[in-house]
Amino acid sequence: MRLINILPPVRLRWAAALFAMWLAVAGAAAEVAAEDAGAKTADLTDLTLEQLMEIRIPTVTAASKREQKATEAPSSVTVIGSDDIKRYGYRTLADVLRSVQGLYVSYDRNYAFLGTRGVNLGDFNSRILLLVDGHRVNNDLTDGAFIDTAFILDIDLIDRIEIIRGPGSVLYGNNAFFGVINVITRDGSGVNGAEMSGEYGTFDTYKGRFTYGKSFTNGAHLVLSGTLYDSAGPGRLFYDEFNTTNQNNGIARDLDDDSSQSVFGSLKYRDFTVQAAFVNREKGNPTAQYLTTFNDPRLRTIDKRAYVNLKYEHSFPEVIDVKARVYYDRNDFEIGYPVGATLFKEDDEGEWWGAELQLTRRLWERHVVTAGAEYRDDFRQRQRVFEAGTTNVFTDVGRDQRNFGLYAEGDFGVLTNLHLNAGVRYDHIGDVDSVNPRVAAIYSPFEKSTFKAIYGTAFRAPNFLELNLSGGQQIDPEKITSYELVYEQGIGRNLRSSVSGFYNRMDDLIVFENGGFTNFNAEAKGVELALEGIWTNGITGRASYTFQDAENRTSSSGLPDSPQHMAKFNVSVPLVREKIFAGLEFQYLSKRRTVRATPLGTTVPGEDAGGFGIVNFTLYSRNLIKNLEFSASVYNLLDRKYGDPATRFHQQDIIEQDGRSFRLKLVYAF
């Protein structure tokens, strides 16, 4: 079964029309609701224009490993707050990220894969560094980071999400190839008591959460939380590639189930913070991935991820700011490969610990210098492949490696409206040595206008899985050189816009092809347009359009799973002031090339996945009843039929996605 285009290709004039429509609707709604919000508006008129602008410009910590305004960061930055998560009914981190300009997500019925600036190779999200409160959650087996139901944190525990675009190896080393995503959790005062939440949705999906948070009089902040999730998934999925009588006519029945259990705890007292998290996720896989037997329930994955992080932060006034941390992490992966009557199993284990010291000094009020050192010991990396129920072991590989990095960055105020940011980092990871600089000029010639010119490089070393499956072939580390221009502009009191142009040259990207891993070269260029609005009457919205063109320089062909056009539109309108909100979301992706595996394991081109547009709608209420929040969401409201490109481990080229679905959610605080 093949999918057809639902929407025509997006053109620049169509994107401009979308922005104009959004401005017209939001502006009209603002005027209609202005009288209702009069009291609040009156309060804000007491503030200066500069103070009003500060309300709309968020601060970020991940861009420079210190707090600064997003307009001062040496990167293109987006910040998504918890209020947006509630108003648009986002269920996972993947839901949040697919709403952000320049990002897109593909789902293969097992994992969600994040694409950015035209590149998504379906290999475990190893080119984006994912942090939770600054702690790296990419694992040491695939260097991957989960963003779906296997993400280590319940989405209700998120205070805000920082998306930092562009190479980040200058401060973070490995994996910060295309950018850094820092998920910041709620603290004790943000919870301020106990919360219970319950959800029910399509496919018999249930979720329950209990959270306790408290800010004590002695200054301590405590958060404890636990979550249970279970979904039966669609009972019937059809794959034309397996449409034969001996393969159940291509129908996979009751094989898309998903369940997880997670816990999180954080305690902060004075300069010390200890944080721990754990998730256990089990997922059925209906796609017969990895050339396994179709419609066999034994194809399942189990992922376990845990960490403990101890952090110390202290500021010695007019001397130096000190940050130090030490941590322990563990990652476990299990999968069954059914082939006929035989079941092969794979068990992978990873354990590591590390430490980091960072020093920051402000000089003459206008200059900030940061230096740091990081050490990590991957003391356990093991992969076993064996035949279940027998003593036959086919693979039993173990290794360990020690990694360290040294970095320095300076932010220098050359003029009152011009500052230069420059830094460099050296990393040694296994047999790989890498030096990566970043230089940025940030100029504000007019009030509410900011120009950024950014140059940087980053790298990704071959991970444990790639080294094991390379078959003795030399696999080189990946390298990216990036050039970016950013223009950010405030428009009146309620709007902010941004335009980003980028060019990325990528050398030695690692990809699975014809049964093994190999390197290839690529490049990507494009433009991202974004507009955001916030009004005092409670209306919020954002719209974006992205044009991106990514090419395999080795073969002179386009990259798979790389939409050339993306358009996104979100608006949230209060139906009852401060109590009931209606959130509407539209997302469009143009067609994408695909690749697939043949029954012999070779990699061949597939049929294009058609472009699509989907609409999501959420009603969200708070305090209609004291301390009670309620939301009702409908996803893919128009029941559009569409699919995402499969990975190189599938015989399918397109994986069909869900039609219309819903979720109901209650949160009670006491």
N, C-alpha and C positions, 0 to 999 in steps of 0.2 A: 504494500500500500504506500503510495506516495502522497505527499502533501503539496498543495498548490498555494500560490501567493494569495493572501487575503487582502492586502492593501497594495496599492501601487508604490513604486519606489519613492522615497522621500526626496524632495528637492529643496534647495535653499529657500526658494520663495514660499514653499509650504511651511518650512520651519519658521520663517518670518511671520506668516499668517498665524501660526500657533502662538507666537509671542504676543502678537497684537490682540488676538482673541483673549488670551489670558489677562492682559492688561485691562482690556475693556470690561471683562466680567468682574475682575477683582476690584477695579475702580468703581464700577456701578454698585457692587455689593457694599463697598466701603461707605459710599454716600448714603445708601439705604439704611445701613446700620449705625451711622454716625450719631444720630440722636440717642439711640439706645445705649451707646457707649460714652455718653457725654461726660459722666463723672470721671471715668478713667482718663479720657482725653484731657480734662481740666488738670488732672494731677500731672500729666506729662508735659503740659505747656509751661509748668513751672521750671522745667529743666532747660538747660542751654542746648543749642543745636549739637554741640560737641558731645554732651552727655547722651543725647538721643542716639547719635551715631555709635557711641560705645555700647549701647544696648544691642544693636544689631550686628556688631562685629565680634564674633566669638574669639575666645583664646584657645590656643593649642599648645600641647607640650611635646608631641612626638616629632615635630619638624626639626627642632634644635635641642631636644632633650632638656628643655626648660620652658617655662610658661612665657608666651608672647601672643600679641594680637595676630590673627590670621593674616592681616594685611602686611605684617612685618616679617612673616615667615618666608624662608627662601624656597618656597614651593607653592604650587597650586593646591589649595586646601578646601575641603568641604567638611562641615561638622553637622551631624545629625543628632538631635536631642531625643530624649525619652518621650517628649510630647508628640513628636512626629511618629514614633513607633506606635503609640496608642491611637492617634487619630487616623492612621492608615491601616491599622490592623496587621502589622507585620508579625509573622510567626517565628521567623528565624533570622539569623544574621544575613543569610543569603537574600531573603526578602528585602532587607534594608539596602544592601549593596546594589541590587539590580535596579533600584530606583534612583541611583546616583549618576550624575553625568559622567560619561566616558567608561562606565563599568557595565558589564553584562554577565549573566549567569547561565550556564548550561547544566542540565540535570540528566543523568543517564540511568535513573531509577536505582542508583546505589549511592552516589555522591554528587554534590554540587560543585561545579568548577567555575572559577572566577576568571573572566576575560577583561583585559584592560588595554586600551589604545591599540586594538586590533589583533591582540595575541591571546589565544587560549588553546593550549595544546593538550588539554584534558589529562594532565599528569599531576594531580593532587595539590594544586595551588602552591607550588614550591617557589614561584617567582614573586610572590607578595609576602612580606613579613607581617604576621598577625600577632598583635600584642594584647594582653589583658593587664591594664594598669602598668604598662611598660614591661611586662614579663613576656618573653617569647614563648608562643604556644606551638610554633612549627615543630614537628617531631624530628628525631634523629635517624629515622629509617628511610623515609621518602622526602624529608624536608618539607612535607606538606602540612597544610593547616585546614581543619574542617570548618565549614561555614554553614552547614545544614544542621540536622538534628543531632549530629555528632559533635557540634561545637560545645566546648567545655562549660559554657556559661548559659544559664537561662536568660532569655532576652529581656525578661521583666527586671533583671538585676542591672541592666545597663542604664547609666546616667546619660552618656553621650558617646558618639563614635567619631573619631578623627580619621579622615581619609587624606593621606599625604601623598600626592602624586610625584612621580619622578624617582630616579635612582637615589636610594638612601643608604648605600654601603658606606658613605663617608662617616656615618655615626654608628651604623648597625651591622656592617659587615655582610655576611652571607645571607642570601634570600631577599634582601631589600632591593630587588632588581627593578621592578616597575613602581614600587612604592611601599608605604607602611600604613597599616590600619591599626589604630590604637583604640581598644574598647575600654572605656572608663566606667567603673562600677559605682553604684550608689553606696554612700557611706551610712553610718548609723543614723545621722540626723536626717538623711534622705528617706529612710524607712520610718523611723520614729514610732516604733511599736511593732505589732505583729500584722502580717498580711496572709490571707488565704485566697488562692485563686483556683478556679476550675474552668475547663474548656471542653466543649464538645463540637465535633465537626463531621464533615462528610467522611465516608469510609470507616465509620465507627472509630473515630479518632477522639481519644481522651487525653487530658493533661491536668495534673494537679500540682500545686506548689504551696509550700508553707515557708514564710520568711519572717525572721525576727531581726529587728535592728534597733539600736539604742545609742544615743549620745549621752554619756554620763557626765555628772557635774565635775569629775576630776579630769575631764578632757578626753577620756577614752571613747572610741567609736567601735561598736561591735555589729557585725552582720553575720547571720547564720541562715542558710537556705537549703531546701531540698526539693527536687522535682521528679515526678514520674510522668512518663509519656508512653502512649501506646496507640498504634493505628493499624487496622487490618489492611489498608490499602485497597486499590481497585480489585474486584474479584475476577475480572476478565480483561486481559490485555492481548491484543492481536499483533503478530509480527509476520508479515508476508514472506520473509526470508525462510521461515520454517513451516510454510503452509503445505505440508504433506500429511498423508493419513497416519504414518508412523510417528509423527510429531504433533499429534493432537490438533492437526489442521492449523497450526500456527497460534493456537490459543494457550496462553499461560494463565492458569487458574489459581487464585489465592496465594500468590507468590511475592506480593509487593509489601509485605508487612514491615513495620518499623517500630522499634521500642527502645527507650533509653531511660536511664536513671542517673541523676547528677546531684552533687552536693557542692556547696561553696561556703567558705567561711573567711572572714577578715576581721582582724583586731588591730586597731591603731591606738597607741598610747605614747603621747609626747612625740619623740623623734623616731619611734620604731613602729613598723607595720609588719605583721605576719599574715600571710594569705595562703589558703590552700583550696584546691578544687579537684574534682574527680567526675568523670563521666564514663558510663558503660553503655554502648549502643550496639544493638543487634539488628541487622537489616537483611530481609529476604531480597533476592535478586531474580527478577523474572525474565532477564534478557538473554540467558545462555551465554553470558560473557566468558571470555578466555577459552573459546572453542569447547565449551562443556555441553552436556546433554540438555536438550531443550525440555522445558516443563518439568524440571526436577527440583524439588524443594530443598535438596541438600546444598545447592549453591547459595551460601549465606556468608555474611561477613560480621565479625565481632571486633569492635574497636574500643579500647580502654585507654584513657588518657588521664594523667594525674600530675600535680605539681605542688610543691611547698616553696614559698618565697619569703625570705626575711629581708626587710629593707630598712635602712637607716638614712634619715635626712636631717641635716642641721645647718643652719645659717649662722656663721660668725660675722656679726655686723661689721661692715666696712673692711672685712678681711677676706673671707672666702666662704662659698657654699659647698657643702660636702654631701654627696650621695654615695651610698655603698649598699650592695646587696649580695646575698648568697642564696642559692636555690638548688633544689633537687627535682628532677622530672623523670617520669616513666611513661612509656608507650607500648601497648601490646596490640597485636593484630592477628586475627585468625580467619581463615577462609576454608571452605570445602569445595573441591572441584569434582563434581560427579562426571564420570565418563563411562557410559553404559552402567553396568552393575558395580563398577569399581568407584570408590571414593578416595581421591587424593586430598591431603590436607596440608596446609601451610600454617606454621606458627612463627611469628616474628616478635622479637623482644628488643626493646631499647631502654637504656637507663643512662642518665648523665647528670652531672652536677656542675655548677659554675659559680663564678663570682665576678663582680664588677665594682670599680671605684671610679667616681667622677668628681672633678673639682671645677668650680666655676667662679670666676672673679670679675667684678665690674670695675672698670678703670675710668676715672674722670667722668663718670656719669653717662658717657656716650658710647663706651666700648665694653664689650663682654667677651671674655675668653674662656673657653671650656677645653679641658683635657681629661682623657680617661684611658683606662686599661681594662681589658676583659679576658677572662680565662674560662675555658670549658673543657671538661673531660668526658667524652663519650666512652665510658668504661665498659658498656655492654651493648653490642649490636650483633644480633643473631637471627638467622633465618634457617628454618627446617622445613623440608618438603618430604612427605612420607605417605605410604599407603595405609589408610585406616584399617585397624584390625590385624595388621601384619607387622613384621619386623623390617619391612623394606623401607629404607631411607635413601632418598635420591639426592637430597641436598642438605648439608649441615655446615653452614658457613658462619663463622664468627670473626669479628674484628673489633678493635678499639682505636680511638684516635684522640689526640689532644690538640686543642685549638686555642689560639690567643690573638688578640687584636689591640692595637694602640691607635688612639685618635686624638685630633685637636681641631678646634673650630674657633674662629673669631668673628664677631660682628662689630663693625667699625662705623661709627657715625662720621662720615666725611663732611657732610653739611647737615643743616637741620632737617632737610627733606630728602637726603640721600645717604644711604648706608650700604656698605659692602659686606657680604658674608662669604667667608672662605674657610675651607677645612680639608683635611686629608686623613685617611685611615690606612693602616697596614694590617693585613690579616694573614695568618698562617693556619691553614686547615688541612690536616693530613699531609699530602704531598703538594698542596697548592699554596702559592704565595701570591698576594694581590695587593696592589696599592690603588686607592680610589679617591680622587679629589671631587670637590664641588665648589663652584664659584657662582655667586649671585649678586646682581646689582638691583637694589630696590629704591625706586625713585617716586616721590609724591610731589609733582609740580603744582598741583592745585588741590584745594580742599576736596576730600572724598575721592581723589583719583590716585591710583597706584599702578606703577609699571614695574614689572619684574623681568629681568633677563637672567636665565639660569643655564649653567653648563654643569654636567656631572657624569660620572661613570659609576658602574656597579658590576658585581660579578655573582655567579652562583657556581659553587664547586659541585662536581658529580656526587650524588648522594649514595647511600649504602646500597639501595636497590639497583641503581644504574650501574654501579661498579660490579655487583654480583652477576648481572645479566648481560654484561658487555661481551662475554665470550672471549676474554683476553684482548679484545680490541681496545686501542688507546682512545679514551674519552676525554676530551679537553674541557676545561671549565668554560662556562658561558661568560660573555662580556657584553656590556651595553655602553654606548656613548650617546648621551642625550643632550639636545638643545631645545630650549623652550622660552617662549615669550608670553607673558601674562599681562593683561590689562584689566584692572578691577575699578569699577566706578559706582559710587553712590548716586542714586537718582531721587531727588527730593528727600522726603523724610521716611519713605516707606519701602524703597526699592534699592537693590544692589544687583549689579550685573558683572559678568566676567567673560573675557574672551581669552582663550589659550590656543597658541599654535605650537606644535611640537614636531620634532624629527628625532627618531630613535634609530641608531645603527646597531644591529645585534650580530655578534660573531659567535660561532660555535654553539648555537642553541642545541640542546640535547633533546632528541625525540626518539620514540620507539618506532622502528620500521623494519618490516620483514623479519620479525622474530628477535631483534636485538636493538641496542641503542646506538645511535650515530649522531654526528654533529652536522649542522647546516647553518648558513648565514641568512639573515633577513634584515629588512628595514621597514619602518612604519612612519607615516607622517599623517598629520590631521589637524583639525580645528575643533575646539569645544566651546560652545556658547551656553551661557547659563544666566538665568534671571531669578531672583528671589524677592519675595515681598512679605512684609509683616505689618499688620495694621493694629491699632490700639483697640479696635472692636472685636478682635479675636480671629479675624480672617488671616490665613497664612497660605502661601503657595510658592511653587517653584516650577520652572520650565527649563528645558535644555534641549539642545540639538548637537549631535556629534557627527562629524565627517572624519573617517579614518581610512587609510589605504595602506595595507600591509602586504608585503611581497617576500617570497622566498628568493633570495638573491642567488642561491646555489642552482635552483632549477628554473628561475625566471617565471615563477607562477605565483598565484595568490595563495595566501595561507588559509587552511580550513578553519571553520568556526570563527570567521572574522567578518561581521556585518559592516558594510561600508557606511550605512546611515543608521543613526539611532535618534529617536525623539521621545521625550518624557515630559509629562505634565501632571502636577499634583496641585490640588486646591482643597482646603479645609474651611468650611463656613459654619459659624455658630447658628444653629436653629433656635436655641434658647440660650441667651447670653450666659456664659460661664458654665453651662450645664450640658447641653447637647450639641454635638458637632457632626456634620456630614463631611466625609472625606472621599474625594474622587481621584482616581489615579489612572493615567493612560500611559502605556509603554509600547513603543514600536521599534522593531528591529528589521532591517532589510535582509534579503536572502543571504545564506551562508554556504560556502563550499563544505563538502564532507569527505572523509576517508573512512575506510572500513577494512576489516581483516577478511581474507578468503578462508575457506575450510582448510587450506594448506598453510595458513599463517602468514601469507604475504600481505602487504599493505597496498591497497588500490584506491583510486578515486571513487567516490559515490555520487549519487544524485544530489543536487542542491536542496538544502532545506529552505522552504519558501519563507518570504517575509511575513510578518504577522503583527497585529496590533491587539492588545488585550486591555480590558477595563476592569478595575477593581473598585469596590464601593464599601465603605464602612460607616456605620452609625456608632458614635461613641458618646457615652454620657458619664458624668461624674457628679456626685453629690445631689442627684435627684432624691436619693435617700442618703442620709448622712453616712459618710465613709464607704459608700458603695460605688464602684465603677462597673459599667456594663458596655460591651461592644458586640455588634453583629456585623460580620463581614461576608461579602460575596466576592469570590475571586473568579476571574474570567467571566465576568457578568454576562457577556453576550455569547458565551459558550463557543468561542472560536476554536477551530481545530488546527493545531500547529504542532511542530516538533522541533527538538534541538538536535544538532549533530551528535552522533555517537562518538565514542573514543576509538582509538586504534586497536582496542581489545575486543571490539564487537564485530559480528558479521552484519549487523544492521548498519545502515548509514545514517538513519534518522530514528530517534527515540520519541514516540508520540507523548505529549504532555497531557495533563489533566484538563478536562472540560470544566464546566461550571461547578464550583464547590462552595461550601460555606463554613463559618465558624462562629460559635457563640461563646462569650467569655464573661465571667464574673470575677471581680476582685473586691474583697472586703477587708478593710483595715480596722483594727481594734487595739 
